[in-house]
Amino acid sequence: MAWIPCQCCGQELPETWNWYVCDKCGYRICPSCLGKHSGRYGAGFKCSQCAFGHMHRK
């Protein structure tokens, strides 16, 4: 099993975890970061890294 770091907090979790992934740019965060990631383009379910992406549970 592969371990992947959250792109927000850096915590390594299994690839089978309940990740939230942007549908446009692929930005990947863990569930605990959904409420705390923010950036130029938004926060929460809106991707913080790209203008048109939204976070979806994978």
Rosetta blueprint (number, residue, H / E / L):
1 M L
2 A L
3 W E
4 I E
5 P E
6 C L
7 Q L
8 C L
9 C L
10 G L
11 Q L
12 E E
13 L E
14 P E
15 E L
16 T L
17 W L
18 N L
19 W L
20 Y E
21 V E
22 C E
23 D L
24 K L
25 C L
26 G L
27 Y L
28 R E
29 I E
30 C L
31 P H
32 S H
33 C H
34 L L
35 G L
36 K L
37 H L
38 S E
39 G L
40 R L
41 Y L
42 G L
43 A E
44 G L
45 F L
46 K E
47 C L
48 S L
49 Q L
50 C L
51 A L
52 F L
53 G L
54 H E
55 M E
56 H E
57 R E
58 K L
